[in-house]
Amino acid sequence: MKLVKIFVFLTVILVMLVFLMRNANRVSVDLILVQYDQVSLAVVMIFTVAIGILIGFGVSLSTILATKADNRSIRLKNRQLTEEVNNLRNVGIDDDIYDLSEEEE
């Protein structure tokens, strides 16, 4: 499986390099506060992909952390409920119950 991942990774890198070499045109980039003239399209694409990866990583990280926090709280509640059930199992039966049943007869 690890070999397949390495092969897929290398294939993606090779395809990306070929794609970037074919898009070597110069473009102007106008951001809100800054304007860049004659920037290689390949550089713009690399930065765009990098920013997308960082945003995806951030969203994934926040989702994973929220899920772990939920899991932790559920485990704590499960432990509390297990202790409560064990305590209820160990409660002794009062002898008064038997006294009431004898008085009713």
Buried (B, 14 or more C-beta within 10 A) or exposed (E): EEEEEEEEEEEEEEEBEEEBEEEEEEBEBEEEEEEEEEEBBBBBBEEEEEEEEEEEEEEEEEEEEEEEEEEEEEEEEEEEEEEEEEEEEEEEEEEEEEEEEEEEE
